Amino acid sequence: MPKKIYSGIVLILLYPLLLGGFQKREKAYELIYKDVQILKKKILGLEAQVQQNQEYIMSINKQLDDIFELVNQIRNEQANLSKEQEKIPTQYQILLEKFDTLTARLSDISEDLIEIKQSAKYIPADTEITPSEEGQEPPVLESTENSTETVDQEQKPKSPIDPNLSPQEVYNLARSDYLKGNFQLAIQGFDIYLDHFPESPLADNALYWIGESYFSQEEFEEAVRKFNVLILSYPEGDKVPAAHLKKGISLMEMGRDEEALAVFKLLISKFPLEEETRIAQEKIKEIRSRILS
């Protein structure tokens, strides 16, 4: 067989094999291309996600900056508030001093008014008063119009009082006796105060502490009587709610629960916002539970 014919036969036999190899290579390239395209898409997706994450981080950083700024503002405000709070005790002390000064002035004015009124009761308008010897007080003349009042006062002489003491000092001495537990001395001191200064702004307080002194000595009947006088004589006084409360408790101590209930209910209706009302409500529960038991 000629050599050329043999080579041609070999090529014919090898052609399918070579053709199959080329096709396999082409398929491999296509697969690689597809994988590359998929990777590119994933990379693009990751880049977009990274971009979103960066924007989110920037947003968080901005929020943190705002929070830090707000925290600094709060700290500054707290520092300023602390400085203002440091000033409060001083301002409060100044107010207390002013209040004490006003109270002393009111007490002096009340004392002067009482003395003027008492002098006016005994000196007729047409009486000319001439001073006697130097250093002596002018004589007090009685008017015929006020003779009845003078007789009443003579029938009920006033308790002795140190002329050197001001009304506030008399009140403070009696209050001091009460705080020390010297209740009988406190009663005497407040009685003296009421005898000499019945129109003083602290007259209702003095009457209240007399009732408290009797209450502390378990003289509940007398305490109720004094609290009643206070409630009737000074209905607008600041001690009226406390007088109602202590009156009701005194009645409870004497076993007069129904009367005590009525007093507590009156206190609640008249003074719903006072602290004494809360205590009265507890006392009502106590009475009812005692009645039921």
Secondary structure, 3 states (H helix, E strand, C coil): CCHHHHHHHHHHHHHHHHHHHHHHHHHHHHHHHHHHHHHHHHHHHHHHHHHHHHHHHHHHHHHHHHHHHHHHHHHHHHHHHHHHHHHHHHHHHHHHHHHHHHHHHHHHHHHHHHHHHHHHHHCCCCCCCCCCCCCCCCCCCCCHHHHHHHHHHHHCCCCCCCCCCCHHHHHHHHHHHHHCCCHHHHHHHHHHHHHHCCCCCCHHHHHHHHHHHHHHCCCHHHHHHHHHHHHHHCCCCCCHHHHHHHHHHHHHHCCCHHHHHHHHHHHHHHCCCCHHHHHHHHHHHHHHHHHHC
